[in-house]
Amino acid sequence: MFDKIEIFRMSQGLAKHAAARQSTIAQNVANADTPGYQARDIASFAETYETKTDGGGMLATRAKHIGAPVGSHSASSPETIIRQGATSPNGNSVSLESEMMAAAEAKSDHNLALAVYNSSMNIMRASIGRR
């Protein structure tokens, strides 16, 4: 029922994006000493969300929708990108300081998603007369 309301879908998407970003950051930290490893990140949620809703055409939200590619509006995994930065002599570009900052941003995004979801639920409860 609540998955059809856009604010809930957006907050769920932001939470999934934050989780995927934390996973990518963890992989970067795990490979901090791997020679030749390039630090990775994922596209920002704003870019991902904009690309899924732009175009003005029909969006496929279910597998049986006609006229739009399947999964064009589903919560697919965001695009992985190579993070630019200085490399060490062994070719590794992971900076633990940058990873710590990125992890803090991802945690902040996840907290925002939870706050939006919680506030939306409180509004829904108030609208039906329950608190």
Backbone atoms as SQL, in Angstrom:
CREATE TABLE atoms (id INTEGER PRIMARY KEY, chain TEXT, resi INTEGER, resn TEXT, atom TEXT, x REAL, y REAL, z REAL);
INSERT INTO atoms VALUES
  (1, 'A', 1, 'MET', 'N', 0.821, -1.189, 0.000),
  (2, 'A', 1, 'MET', 'CA', 0.000, 0.000, 0.000),
  (3, 'A', 1, 'MET', 'C', 0.867, 1.256, 0.000),
  (4, 'A', 2, 'PHE', 'N', 1.817, 1.342, 0.927),
  (5, 'A', 2, 'PHE', 'CA', 2.616, 2.546, 1.036),
  (6, 'A', 2, 'PHE', 'C', 3.719, 2.630, -0.021),
  (7, 'A', 3, 'ASP', 'N', 3.998, 1.537, -0.724),
  (8, 'A', 3, 'ASP', 'CA', 5.045, 1.582, -1.746),
  (9, 'A', 3, 'ASP', 'C', 4.605, 2.352, -2.981),
  (10, 'A', 4, 'LYS', 'N', 3.333, 2.695, -3.103),
  (11, 'A', 4, 'LYS', 'CA', 2.834, 3.440, -4.247),
  (12, 'A', 4, 'LYS', 'C', 2.930, 4.958, -4.031),
  (13, 'A', 5, 'ILE', 'N', 3.176, 5.397, -2.828),
  (14, 'A', 5, 'ILE', 'CA', 3.292, 6.819, -2.531),
  (15, 'A', 5, 'ILE', 'C', 4.732, 7.246, -2.804),
  (16, 'A', 6, 'GLU', 'N', 4.881, 8.295, -3.594),
  (17, 'A', 6, 'GLU', 'CA', 6.203, 8.696, -4.091),
  (18, 'A', 6, 'GLU', 'C', 7.189, 9.043, -2.968),
  (19, 'A', 7, 'ILE', 'N', 6.740, 9.687, -1.900),
  (20, 'A', 7, 'ILE', 'CA', 7.672, 10.072, -0.828),
  (21, 'A', 7, 'ILE', 'C', 8.249, 8.828, -0.158),
  (22, 'A', 8, 'PHE', 'N', 7.454, 7.782, -0.015),
  (23, 'A', 8, 'PHE', 'CA', 7.962, 6.544, 0.573),
  (24, 'A', 8, 'PHE', 'C', 8.922, 5.849, -0.385),
  (25, 'A', 9, 'ARG', 'N', 8.594, 5.878, -1.681),
  (26, 'A', 9, 'ARG', 'CA', 9.473, 5.270, -2.673),
  (27, 'A', 9, 'ARG', 'C', 10.812, 6.013, -2.730),
  (28, 'A', 10, 'MET', 'N', 10.755, 7.343, -2.626),
  (29, 'A', 10, 'MET', 'CA', 11.978, 8.137, -2.672),
  (30, 'A', 10, 'MET', 'C', 12.838, 7.891, -1.427),
  (31, 'A', 11, 'SER', 'N', 12.222, 7.843, -0.260),
  (32, 'A', 11, 'SER', 'CA', 13.004, 7.611, 0.961),
  (33, 'A', 11, 'SER', 'C', 13.592, 6.206, 0.973),
  (34, 'A', 12, 'GLN', 'N', 12.855, 5.236, 0.459),
  (35, 'A', 12, 'GLN', 'CA', 13.381, 3.876, 0.361),
  (36, 'A', 12, 'GLN', 'C', 14.550, 3.838, -0.624),
  (37, 'A', 13, 'GLY', 'N', 14.424, 4.552, -1.735),
  (38, 'A', 13, 'GLY', 'CA', 15.508, 4.616, -2.714),
  (39, 'A', 13, 'GLY', 'C', 16.756, 5.260, -2.141),
  (40, 'A', 14, 'LEU', 'N', 16.582, 6.324, -1.350),
  (41, 'A', 14, 'LEU', 'CA', 17.723, 6.982, -0.729),
  (42, 'A', 14, 'LEU', 'C', 18.402, 6.061, 0.281),
  (43, 'A', 15, 'ALA', 'N', 17.621, 5.312, 1.037),
  (44, 'A', 15, 'ALA', 'CA', 18.204, 4.377, 2.008),
  (45, 'A', 15, 'ALA', 'C', 18.979, 3.270, 1.292),
  (46, 'A', 16, 'LYS', 'N', 18.432, 2.744, 0.200),
  (47, 'A', 16, 'LYS', 'CA', 19.137, 1.716, -0.568),
  (48, 'A', 16, 'LYS', 'C', 20.404, 2.274, -1.197),
  (49, 'A', 17, 'HIS', 'N', 20.333, 3.516, -1.666),
  (50, 'A', 17, 'HIS', 'CA', 21.511, 4.161, -2.254),
  (51, 'A', 17, 'HIS', 'C', 22.604, 4.326, -1.202),
  (52, 'A', 18, 'ALA', 'N', 22.227, 4.754, -0.006),
  (53, 'A', 18, 'ALA', 'CA', 23.206, 4.923, 1.073),
  (54, 'A', 18, 'ALA', 'C', 23.842, 3.581, 1.443),
  (55, 'A', 19, 'ALA', 'N', 23.049, 2.520, 1.465),
  (56, 'A', 19, 'ALA', 'CA', 23.588, 1.193, 1.771),
  (57, 'A', 19, 'ALA', 'C', 24.557, 0.728, 0.688),
  (58, 'A', 20, 'ALA', 'N', 24.210, 0.975, -0.571),
  (59, 'A', 20, 'ALA', 'CA', 25.109, 0.596, -1.672),
  (60, 'A', 20, 'ALA', 'C', 26.402, 1.401, -1.607),
  (61, 'A', 21, 'ARG', 'N', 26.294, 2.664, -1.238),
  (62, 'A', 21, 'ARG', 'CA', 27.501, 3.493, -1.129),
  (63, 'A', 21, 'ARG', 'C', 28.380, 3.016, 0.021),
  (64, 'A', 22, 'GLN', 'N', 27.787, 2.645, 1.150),
  (65, 'A', 22, 'GLN', 'CA', 28.566, 2.114, 2.278),
  (66, 'A', 22, 'GLN', 'C', 29.286, 0.835, 1.869),
  (67, 'A', 23, 'SER', 'N', 28.635, -0.003, 1.091),
  (68, 'A', 23, 'SER', 'CA', 29.256, -1.229, 0.621),
  (69, 'A', 23, 'SER', 'C', 30.453, -0.936, -0.282),
  (70, 'A', 24, 'THR', 'N', 30.302, 0.023, -1.168),
  (71, 'A', 24, 'THR', 'CA', 31.405, 0.414, -2.054),
  (72, 'A', 24, 'THR', 'C', 32.571, 0.991, -1.261),
  (73, 'A', 25, 'ILE', 'N', 32.267, 1.795, -0.261),
  (74, 'A', 25, 'ILE', 'CA', 33.307, 2.378, 0.590),
  (75, 'A', 25, 'ILE', 'C', 34.036, 1.281, 1.355),
  (76, 'A', 26, 'ALA', 'N', 33.300, 0.296, 1.857),
  (77, 'A', 26, 'ALA', 'CA', 33.915, -0.821, 2.570),
  (78, 'A', 26, 'ALA', 'C', 34.851, -1.604, 1.655),
  (79, 'A', 27, 'GLN', 'N', 34.463, -1.784, 0.402),
  (80, 'A', 27, 'GLN', 'CA', 35.345, -2.455, -0.560),
  (81, 'A', 27, 'GLN', 'C', 36.614, -1.646, -0.783),
  (82, 'A', 28, 'ASN', 'N', 36.476, -0.319, -0.854),
  (83, 'A', 28, 'ASN', 'CA', 37.653, 0.537, -1.030),
  (84, 'A', 28, 'ASN', 'C', 38.613, 0.399, 0.140),
  (85, 'A', 29, 'VAL', 'N', 38.066, 0.420, 1.353),
  (86, 'A', 29, 'VAL', 'CA', 38.913, 0.313, 2.542),
  (87, 'A', 29, 'VAL', 'C', 39.584, -1.060, 2.590),
  (88, 'A', 30, 'ALA', 'N', 38.845, -2.097, 2.222),
  (89, 'A', 30, 'ALA', 'CA', 39.410, -3.448, 2.230),
  (90, 'A', 30, 'ALA', 'C', 40.554, -3.590, 1.232),
  (91, 'A', 31, 'ASN', 'N', 40.513, -2.809, 0.161),
  (92, 'A', 31, 'ASN', 'CA', 41.553, -2.881, -0.863),
  (93, 'A', 31, 'ASN', 'C', 42.531, -1.714, -0.791),
  (94, 'A', 32, 'ALA', 'N', 42.663, -1.104, 0.367),
  (95, 'A', 32, 'ALA', 'CA', 43.530, 0.071, 0.513),
  (96, 'A', 32, 'ALA', 'C', 44.997, -0.244, 0.245),
  (97, 'A', 33, 'ASP', 'N', 45.415, -1.485, 0.417),
  (98, 'A', 33, 'ASP', 'CA', 46.812, -1.867, 0.179),
  (99, 'A', 33, 'ASP', 'C', 46.996, -2.696, -1.089),
  (100, 'A', 34, 'THR', 'N', 45.950, -2.875, -1.874),
  (101, 'A', 34, 'THR', 'CA', 46.040, -3.678, -3.095),
  (102, 'A', 34, 'THR', 'C', 46.698, -2.855, -4.199),
  (103, 'A', 35, 'PRO', 'N', 47.800, -3.314, -4.739),
  (104, 'A', 35, 'PRO', 'CA', 48.461, -2.559, -5.811),
  (105, 'A', 35, 'PRO', 'C', 47.562, -2.414, -7.036),
  (106, 'A', 36, 'GLY', 'N', 47.478, -1.199, -7.553),
  (107, 'A', 36, 'GLY', 'CA', 46.710, -0.925, -8.759),
  (108, 'A', 36, 'GLY', 'C', 45.215, -0.762, -8.570),
  (109, 'A', 37, 'TYR', 'N', 44.738, -0.872, -7.346),
  (110, 'A', 37, 'TYR', 'CA', 43.292, -0.747, -7.103),
  (111, 'A', 37, 'TYR', 'C', 42.874, 0.709, -7.245),
  (112, 'A', 38, 'GLN', 'N', 41.790, 0.943, -7.986),
  (113, 'A', 38, 'GLN', 'CA', 41.245, 2.284, -8.155),
  (114, 'A', 38, 'GLN', 'C', 40.042, 2.456, -7.224),
  (115, 'A', 39, 'ALA', 'N', 40.043, 3.525, -6.439),
  (116, 'A', 39, 'ALA', 'CA', 38.932, 3.800, -5.523),
  (117, 'A', 39, 'ALA', 'C', 37.654, 4.003, -6.321),
  (118, 'A', 40, 'ARG', 'N', 36.573, 3.419, -5.844),
  (119, 'A', 40, 'ARG', 'CA', 35.288, 3.497, -6.519),
  (120, 'A', 40, 'ARG', 'C', 34.283, 4.257, -5.660),
  (121, 'A', 41, 'ASP', 'N', 33.282, 4.755, -6.315),
  (122, 'A', 41, 'ASP', 'CA', 32.167, 5.405, -5.648),
  (123, 'A', 41, 'ASP', 'C', 30.949, 5.145, -6.512),
  (124, 'A', 42, 'ILE', 'N', 29.794, 5.590, -6.079),
  (125, 'A', 42, 'ILE', 'CA', 28.611, 5.455, -6.916),
  (126, 'A', 42, 'ILE', 'C', 28.059, 6.841, -7.191),
  (127, 'A', 43, 'ALA', 'N', 27.315, 6.954, -8.278),
  (128, 'A', 43, 'ALA', 'CA', 26.726, 8.235, -8.650),
  (129, 'A', 43, 'ALA', 'C', 25.818, 8.723, -7.526),
  (130, 'A', 44, 'SER', 'N', 25.716, 10.039, -7.391),
  (131, 'A', 44, 'SER', 'CA', 24.906, 10.594, -6.310),
  (132, 'A', 44, 'SER', 'C', 23.437, 10.226, -6.499),
  (133, 'A', 45, 'PHE', 'N', 22.710, 10.221, -5.405),
  (134, 'A', 45, 'PHE', 'CA', 21.289, 9.866, -5.468),
  (135, 'A', 45, 'PHE', 'C', 20.526, 10.848, -6.326),
  (136, 'A', 46, 'ALA', 'N', 20.881, 12.133, -6.247),
  (137, 'A', 46, 'ALA', 'CA', 20.185, 13.143, -7.046),
  (138, 'A', 46, 'ALA', 'C', 20.343, 12.857, -8.530),
  (139, 'A', 47, 'GLU', 'N', 21.544, 12.509, -8.961),
  (140, 'A', 47, 'GLU', 'CA', 21.762, 12.188, -10.372),
  (141, 'A', 47, 'GLU', 'C', 21.001, 10.934, -10.760),
  (142, 'A', 48, 'THR', 'N', 21.037, 9.934, -9.922),
  (143, 'A', 48, 'THR', 'CA', 20.350, 8.676, -10.196),
  (144, 'A', 48, 'THR', 'C', 18.848, 8.889, -10.251),
  (145, 'A', 49, 'TYR', 'N', 18.313, 9.638, -9.316),
  (146, 'A', 49, 'TYR', 'CA', 16.876, 9.883, -9.279),
  (147, 'A', 49, 'TYR', 'C', 16.432, 10.715, -10.466),
  (148, 'A', 50, 'GLU', 'N', 17.201, 11.739, -10.829),
  (149, 'A', 50, 'GLU', 'CA', 16.862, 12.577, -11.970),
  (150, 'A', 50, 'GLU', 'C', 16.847, 11.781, -13.257),
  (151, 'A', 51, 'THR', 'N', 17.823, 10.901, -13.460),
  (152, 'A', 51, 'THR', 'CA', 17.872, 10.136, -14.703),
  (153, 'A', 51, 'THR', 'C', 16.720, 9.149, -14.791),
  (154, 'A', 52, 'LYS', 'N', 16.208, 8.691, -13.683),
  (155, 'A', 52, 'LYS', 'CA', 15.101, 7.741, -13.724),
  (156, 'A', 52, 'LYS', 'C', 13.768, 8.430, -13.968),
  (157, 'A', 53, 'THR', 'N', 13.648, 9.721, -13.655),
  (158, 'A', 53, 'THR', 'CA', 12.366, 10.392, -13.798),
  (159, 'A', 53, 'THR', 'C', 12.344, 11.362, -14.962),
  (160, 'A', 54, 'ASP', 'N', 13.458, 11.645, -15.605),
  (161, 'A', 54, 'ASP', 'CA', 13.481, 12.557, -16.748),
  (162, 'A', 54, 'ASP', 'C', 12.932, 11.879, -17.986),
  (163, 'A', 55, 'GLY', 'N', 12.641, 12.675, -18.980),
  (164, 'A', 55, 'GLY', 'CA', 12.235, 12.141, -20.259),
  (165, 'A', 55, 'GLY', 'C', 10.758, 12.318, -20.544),
  (166, 'A', 56, 'GLY', 'N', 9.945, 12.441, -19.549),
  (167, 'A', 56, 'GLY', 'CA', 8.530, 12.677, -19.747),
  (168, 'A', 56, 'GLY', 'C', 7.768, 11.483, -20.297),
  (169, 'A', 57, 'GLY', 'N', 8.430, 10.384, -20.603),
  (170, 'A', 57, 'GLY', 'CA', 7.759, 9.210, -21.142),
  (171, 'A', 57, 'GLY', 'C', 7.187, 8.345, -20.043),
  (172, 'A', 58, 'MET', 'N', 6.625, 7.245, -20.480),
  (173, 'A', 58, 'MET', 'CA', 6.066, 6.299, -19.522),
  (174, 'A', 58, 'MET', 'C', 7.189, 5.577, -18.796),
  (175, 'A', 59, 'LEU', 'N', 6.942, 5.226, -17.569),
  (176, 'A', 59, 'LEU', 'CA', 7.919, 4.508, -16.771),
  (177, 'A', 59, 'LEU', 'C', 7.379, 3.123, -16.446),
  (178, 'A', 60, 'ALA', 'N', 8.240, 2.134, -16.546),
  (179, 'A', 60, 'ALA', 'CA', 7.834, 0.774, -16.203),
  (180, 'A', 60, 'ALA', 'C', 8.104, 0.551, -14.732),
  (181, 'A', 61, 'THR', 'N', 7.047, 0.401, -13.963),
  (182, 'A', 61, 'THR', 'CA', 7.207, 0.136, -12.534),
  (183, 'A', 61, 'THR', 'C', 6.932, -1.322, -12.214),
  (184, 'A', 62, 'ARG', 'N', 6.425, -2.059, -13.206),
  (185, 'A', 62, 'ARG', 'CA', 6.177, -3.491, -13.064),
  (186, 'A', 62, 'ARG', 'C', 6.655, -4.192, -14.325),
  (187, 'A', 63, 'ALA', 'N', 6.949, -5.465, -14.209),
  (188, 'A', 63, 'ALA', 'CA', 7.505, -6.230, -15.326),
  (189, 'A', 63, 'ALA', 'C', 6.537, -6.340, -16.504),
  (190, 'A', 64, 'LYS', 'N', 5.241, -6.237, -16.283),
  (191, 'A', 64, 'LYS', 'CA', 4.272, -6.425, -17.364),
  (192, 'A', 64, 'LYS', 'C', 3.818, -5.121, -18.018),
  (193, 'A', 65, 'HIS', 'N', 4.424, -3.991, -17.667),
  (194, 'A', 65, 'HIS', 'CA', 4.056, -2.736, -18.313),
  (195, 'A', 65, 'HIS', 'C', 4.486, -2.745, -19.769),
  (196, 'A', 66, 'ILE', 'N', 3.660, -2.185, -20.613),
  (197, 'A', 66, 'ILE', 'CA', 3.930, -2.159, -22.054),
  (198, 'A', 66, 'ILE', 'C', 4.463, -0.782, -22.443),
  (199, 'A', 67, 'GLY', 'N', 5.448, -0.754, -23.347),
  (200, 'A', 67, 'GLY', 'CA', 5.910, 0.507, -23.905),
  (201, 'A', 67, 'GLY', 'C', 7.124, 1.104, -23.234),
  (202, 'A', 68, 'ALA', 'N', 7.562, 0.582, -22.151),
  (203, 'A', 68, 'ALA', 'CA', 8.749, 1.090, -21.471),
  (204, 'A', 68, 'ALA', 'C', 9.630, -0.099, -21.128),
  (205, 'A', 69, 'PRO', 'N', 10.947, 0.098, -21.171),
  (206, 'A', 69, 'PRO', 'CA', 11.819, -1.017, -20.833),
  (207, 'A', 69, 'PRO', 'C', 11.612, -1.471, -19.392),
  (208, 'A', 70, 'VAL', 'N', 11.657, -2.776, -19.194),
  (209, 'A', 70, 'VAL', 'CA', 11.465, -3.326, -17.853),
  (210, 'A', 70, 'VAL', 'C', 12.552, -2.807, -16.933),
  (211, 'A', 71, 'GLY', 'N', 12.142, -2.344, -15.756),
  (212, 'A', 71, 'GLY', 'CA', 13.104, -1.872, -14.772),
  (213, 'A', 71, 'GLY', 'C', 13.537, -0.444, -14.974),
  (214, 'A', 72, 'SER', 'N', 12.865, 0.310, -15.862),
  (215, 'A', 72, 'SER', 'CA', 13.306, 1.680, -16.100),
  (216, 'A', 72, 'SER', 'C', 13.044, 2.585, -14.915),
  (217, 'A', 73, 'HIS', 'N', 12.176, 2.175, -14.007),
  (218, 'A', 73, 'HIS', 'CA', 11.944, 2.990, -12.816),
  (219, 'A', 73, 'HIS', 'C', 12.111, 2.156, -11.557),
  (220, 'A', 74, 'SER', 'N', 12.715, 0.999, -11.693),
  (221, 'A', 74, 'SER', 'CA', 12.908, 0.158, -10.519),
  (222, 'A', 74, 'SER', 'C', 14.116, 0.639, -9.734),
  (223, 'A', 75, 'ALA', 'N', 14.275, 0.123, -8.536),
  (224, 'A', 75, 'ALA', 'CA', 15.398, 0.516, -7.683),
  (225, 'A', 75, 'ALA', 'C', 16.612, -0.332, -8.038),
  (226, 'A', 76, 'SER', 'N', 17.154, -0.092, -9.222),
  (227, 'A', 76, 'SER', 'CA', 18.331, -0.852, -9.639),
  (228, 'A', 76, 'SER', 'C', 19.563, -0.303, -8.931),
  (229, 'A', 77, 'SER', 'N', 20.621, -1.071, -8.987),
  (230, 'A', 77, 'SER', 'CA', 21.829, -0.629, -8.320),
  (231, 'A', 77, 'SER', 'C', 22.428, 0.559, -9.069),
  (232, 'A', 78, 'PRO', 'N', 22.893, 1.572, -8.344),
  (233, 'A', 78, 'PRO', 'CA', 23.432, 2.759, -8.975),
  (234, 'A', 78, 'PRO', 'C', 24.741, 2.471, -9.713),
  (235, 'A', 79, 'GLU', 'N', 25.064, 3.339, -10.652),
  (236, 'A', 79, 'GLU', 'CA', 26.267, 3.182, -11.461),
  (237, 'A', 79, 'GLU', 'C', 27.524, 3.383, -10.615),
  (238, 'A', 80, 'THR', 'N', 28.469, 2.470, -10.742),
  (239, 'A', 80, 'THR', 'CA', 29.744, 2.586, -10.055),
  (240, 'A', 80, 'THR', 'C', 30.688, 3.422, -10.901),
  (241, 'A', 81, 'ILE', 'N', 31.339, 4.390, -10.266),
  (242, 'A', 81, 'ILE', 'CA', 32.286, 5.246, -10.969),
  (243, 'A', 81, 'ILE', 'C', 33.642, 5.164, -10.270),
  (244, 'A', 82, 'ILE', 'N', 34.689, 5.499, -10.995),
  (245, 'A', 82, 'ILE', 'CA', 36.037, 5.542, -10.423),
  (246, 'A', 82, 'ILE', 'C', 36.243, 6.921, -9.813),
  (247, 'A', 83, 'ARG', 'N', 36.615, 6.946, -8.541),
  (248, 'A', 83, 'ARG', 'CA', 36.852, 8.211, -7.851),
  (249, 'A', 83, 'ARG', 'C', 38.226, 8.747, -8.245),
  (250, 'A', 84, 'GLN', 'N', 38.261, 9.973, -8.696),
  (251, 'A', 84, 'GLN', 'CA', 39.509, 10.601, -9.109),
  (252, 'A', 84, 'GLN', 'C', 40.297, 11.037, -7.872),
  (253, 'A', 85, 'GLY', 'N', 41.594, 10.956, -7.982),
  (254, 'A', 85, 'GLY', 'CA', 42.446, 11.368, -6.871),
  (255, 'A', 85, 'GLY', 'C', 43.877, 10.940, -7.110),
  (256, 'A', 86, 'ALA', 'N', 44.722, 11.308, -6.194),
  (257, 'A', 86, 'ALA', 'CA', 46.139, 10.967, -6.300),
  (258, 'A', 86, 'ALA', 'C', 46.332, 9.469, -6.088),
  (259, 'A', 87, 'THR', 'N', 47.339, 8.940, -6.733),
  (260, 'A', 87, 'THR', 'CA', 47.653, 7.526, -6.565),
  (261, 'A', 87, 'THR', 'C', 48.988, 7.377, -5.846),
  (262, 'A', 88, 'SER', 'N', 49.120, 6.271, -5.140),
  (263, 'A', 88, 'SER', 'CA', 50.379, 5.969, -4.457),
  (264, 'A', 88, 'SER', 'C', 51.347, 5.371, -5.485),
  (265, 'A', 89, 'PRO', 'N', 52.611, 5.179, -5.120),
  (266, 'A', 89, 'PRO', 'CA', 53.577, 4.598, -6.065),
  (267, 'A', 89, 'PRO', 'C', 53.182, 3.224, -6.606),
  (268, 'A', 90, 'ASN', 'N', 52.382, 2.467, -5.862),
  (269, 'A', 90, 'ASN', 'CA', 51.965, 1.150, -6.363),
  (270, 'A', 90, 'ASN', 'C', 50.688, 1.214, -7.202),
  (271, 'A', 91, 'GLY', 'N', 50.191, 2.423, -7.484),
  (272, 'A', 91, 'GLY', 'CA', 49.028, 2.592, -8.335),
  (273, 'A', 91, 'GLY', 'C', 47.694, 2.580, -7.620),
  (274, 'A', 92, 'ASN', 'N', 47.685, 2.464, -6.306),
  (275, 'A', 92, 'ASN', 'CA', 46.462, 2.444, -5.520),
  (276, 'A', 92, 'ASN', 'C', 45.986, 3.878, -5.292),
  (277, 'A', 93, 'SER', 'N', 44.693, 4.137, -5.507),
  (278, 'A', 93, 'SER', 'CA', 44.172, 5.501, -5.345),
  (279, 'A', 93, 'SER', 'C', 43.252, 5.660, -4.139),
  (280, 'A', 94, 'VAL', 'N', 43.252, 4.686, -3.232),
  (281, 'A', 94, 'VAL', 'CA', 42.387, 4.761, -2.051),
  (282, 'A', 94, 'VAL', 'C', 43.024, 5.671, -1.006),
  (283, 'A', 95, 'SER', 'N', 42.258, 6.660, -0.553),
  (284, 'A', 95, 'SER', 'CA', 42.668, 7.531, 0.543),
  (285, 'A', 95, 'SER', 'C', 41.726, 7.262, 1.707),
  (286, 'A', 96, 'LEU', 'N', 42.267, 6.803, 2.824),
  (287, 'A', 96, 'LEU', 'CA', 41.410, 6.459, 3.963),
  (288, 'A', 96, 'LEU', 'C', 40.660, 7.676, 4.501),
  (289, 'A', 97, 'GLU', 'N', 41.270, 8.856, 4.408),
  (290, 'A', 97, 'GLU', 'CA', 40.588, 10.073, 4.847),
  (291, 'A', 97, 'GLU', 'C', 39.365, 10.339, 3.979),
  (292, 'A', 98, 'SER', 'N', 39.521, 10.192, 2.668),
  (293, 'A', 98, 'SER', 'CA', 38.386, 10.392, 1.758),
  (294, 'A', 98, 'SER', 'C', 37.296, 9.355, 2.015),
  (295, 'A', 99, 'GLU', 'N', 37.699, 8.139, 2.302),
  (296, 'A', 99, 'GLU', 'CA', 36.729, 7.083, 2.570),
  (297, 'A', 99, 'GLU', 'C', 35.961, 7.364, 3.858),
  (298, 'A', 100, 'MET', 'N', 36.640, 7.884, 4.865),
  (299, 'A', 100, 'MET', 'CA', 35.960, 8.239, 6.119),
  (300, 'A', 100, 'MET', 'C', 34.928, 9.337, 5.879),
  (301, 'A', 101, 'MET', 'N', 35.289, 10.333, 5.069),
  (302, 'A', 101, 'MET', 'CA', 34.352, 11.420, 4.767),
  (303, 'A', 101, 'MET', 'C', 33.161, 10.897, 3.962),
  (304, 'A', 102, 'ALA', 'N', 33.434, 10.025, 2.993),
  (305, 'A', 102, 'ALA', 'CA', 32.355, 9.455, 2.187),
  (306, 'A', 102, 'ALA', 'C', 31.431, 8.591, 3.047),
  (307, 'A', 103, 'ALA', 'N', 31.996, 7.856, 3.992),
  (308, 'A', 103, 'ALA', 'CA', 31.184, 7.031, 4.894),
  (309, 'A', 103, 'ALA', 'C', 30.281, 7.903, 5.762),
  (310, 'A', 104, 'ALA', 'N', 30.797, 9.039, 6.212),
  (311, 'A', 104, 'ALA', 'CA', 29.980, 9.963, 7.006),
  (312, 'A', 104, 'ALA', 'C', 28.840, 10.544, 6.162),
  (313, 'A', 105, 'GLU', 'N', 29.110, 10.848, 4.894),
  (314, 'A', 105, 'GLU', 'CA', 28.062, 11.345, 3.997),
  (315, 'A', 105, 'GLU', 'C', 26.990, 10.280, 3.773),
  (316, 'A', 106, 'ALA', 'N', 27.411, 9.044, 3.585),
  (317, 'A', 106, 'ALA', 'CA', 26.457, 7.955, 3.369),
  (318, 'A', 106, 'ALA', 'C', 25.595, 7.740, 4.614),
  (319, 'A', 107, 'LYS', 'N', 26.199, 7.830, 5.787),
  (320, 'A', 107, 'LYS', 'CA', 25.437, 7.687, 7.031),
  (321, 'A', 107, 'LYS', 'C', 24.425, 8.824, 7.166),
  (322, 'A', 108, 'SER', 'N', 24.847, 10.026, 6.799),
  (323, 'A', 108, 'SER', 'CA', 23.946, 11.171, 6.842),
  (324, 'A', 108, 'SER', 'C', 22.774, 10.988, 5.879),
  (325, 'A', 109, 'ASP', 'N', 23.050, 10.472, 4.683),
  (326, 'A', 109, 'ASP', 'CA', 21.980, 10.210, 3.717),
  (327, 'A', 109, 'ASP', 'C', 21.006, 9.162, 4.253),
  (328, 'A', 110, 'HIS', 'N', 21.533, 8.131, 4.885),
  (329, 'A', 110, 'HIS', 'CA', 20.666, 7.089, 5.450),
  (330, 'A', 110, 'HIS', 'C', 19.804, 7.654, 6.578),
  (331, 'A', 111, 'ASN', 'N', 20.394, 8.461, 7.421),
  (332, 'A', 111, 'ASN', 'CA', 19.626, 9.091, 8.501),
  (333, 'A', 111, 'ASN', 'C', 18.535, 10.002, 7.941),
  (334, 'A', 112, 'LEU', 'N', 18.843, 10.725, 6.850),
  (335, 'A', 112, 'LEU', 'CA', 17.847, 11.576, 6.207),
  (336, 'A', 112, 'LEU', 'C', 16.697, 10.740, 5.668),
  (337, 'A', 113, 'ALA', 'N', 17.018, 9.626, 5.032),
  (338, 'A', 113, 'ALA', 'CA', 15.977, 8.753, 4.490),
  (339, 'A', 113, 'ALA', 'C', 15.055, 8.258, 5.611),
  (340, 'A', 114, 'LEU', 'N', 15.637, 7.858, 6.730),
  (341, 'A', 114, 'LEU', 'CA', 14.825, 7.390, 7.860),
  (342, 'A', 114, 'LEU', 'C', 13.969, 8.509, 8.437),
  (343, 'A', 115, 'ALA', 'N', 14.515, 9.721, 8.507),
  (344, 'A', 115, 'ALA', 'CA', 13.760, 10.857, 9.041),
  (345, 'A', 115, 'ALA', 'C', 12.587, 11.214, 8.121),
  (346, 'A', 116, 'VAL', 'N', 12.808, 11.196, 6.819),
  (347, 'A', 116, 'VAL', 'CA', 11.738, 11.489, 5.868),
  (348, 'A', 116, 'VAL', 'C', 10.646, 10.430, 5.969),
  (349, 'A', 117, 'TYR', 'N', 11.046, 9.175, 6.031),
  (350, 'A', 117, 'TYR', 'CA', 10.078, 8.085, 6.140),
  (351, 'A', 117, 'TYR', 'C', 9.269, 8.213, 7.434),
  (352, 'A', 118, 'ASN', 'N', 9.957, 8.478, 8.534),
  (353, 'A', 118, 'ASN', 'CA', 9.285, 8.602, 9.827),
  (354, 'A', 118, 'ASN', 'C', 8.318, 9.789, 9.827),
  (355, 'A', 119, 'SER', 'N', 8.753, 10.924, 9.285),
  (356, 'A', 119, 'SER', 'CA', 7.871, 12.095, 9.235),
  (357, 'A', 119, 'SER', 'C', 6.658, 11.833, 8.355),
  (358, 'A', 120, 'SER', 'N', 6.865, 11.161, 7.253),
  (359, 'A', 120, 'SER', 'CA', 5.752, 10.838, 6.353),
  (360, 'A', 120, 'SER', 'C', 4.764, 9.896, 7.034),
  (361, 'A', 121, 'MET', 'N', 5.282, 8.931, 7.781),
  (362, 'A', 121, 'MET', 'CA', 4.393, 8.020, 8.512),
  (363, 'A', 121, 'MET', 'C', 3.596, 8.774, 9.570),
  (364, 'A', 122, 'ASN', 'N', 4.245, 9.725, 10.248),
  (365, 'A', 122, 'ASN', 'CA', 3.526, 10.520, 11.248),
  (366, 'A', 122, 'ASN', 'C', 2.415, 11.338, 10.600),
  (367, 'A', 123, 'ILE', 'N', 2.664, 11.866, 9.412),
  (368, 'A', 123, 'ILE', 'CA', 1.632, 12.630, 8.697),
  (369, 'A', 123, 'ILE', 'C', 0.487, 11.707, 8.307),
  (370, 'A', 124, 'MET', 'N', 0.821, 10.514, 7.827),
  (371, 'A', 124, 'MET', 'CA', -0.221, 9.554, 7.460),
  (372, 'A', 124, 'MET', 'C', -1.062, 9.166, 8.671),
  (373, 'A', 125, 'ARG', 'N', -0.400, 8.924, 9.794),
  (374, 'A', 125, 'ARG', 'CA', -1.135, 8.565, 11.012),
  (375, 'A', 125, 'ARG', 'C', -2.050, 9.700, 11.465),
  (376, 'A', 126, 'ALA', 'N', -1.538, 10.938, 11.389),
  (377, 'A', 126, 'ALA', 'CA', -2.349, 12.085, 11.800),
  (378, 'A', 126, 'ALA', 'C', -3.534, 12.271, 10.862),
  (379, 'A', 127, 'SER', 'N', -3.352, 11.964, 9.579),
  (380, 'A', 127, 'SER', 'CA', -4.445, 12.155, 8.620),
  (381, 'A', 127, 'SER', 'C', -5.575, 11.155, 8.829),
  (382, 'A', 128, 'ILE', 'N', -5.275, 10.000, 9.388),
  (383, 'A', 128, 'ILE', 'CA', -6.349, 9.026, 9.643),
  (384, 'A', 128, 'ILE', 'C', -6.824, 9.058, 11.097),
  (385, 'A', 129, 'GLY', 'N', -6.276, 9.994, 11.866),
  (386, 'A', 129, 'GLY', 'CA', -6.749, 10.186, 13.218),
  (387, 'A', 129, 'GLY', 'C', -6.036, 9.376, 14.271),
  (388, 'A', 130, 'ARG', 'N', -4.922, 8.754, 13.935),
  (389, 'A', 130, 'ARG', 'CA', -4.142, 8.007, 14.926),
  (390, 'A', 130, 'ARG', 'C', -2.834, 8.716, 15.175),
  (391, 'A', 131, 'ARG', 'N', -2.335, 8.569, 16.366),
  (392, 'A', 131, 'ARG', 'CA', -1.057, 9.198, 16.688),
  (393, 'A', 131, 'ARG', 'C', -0.133, 8.183, 17.144);
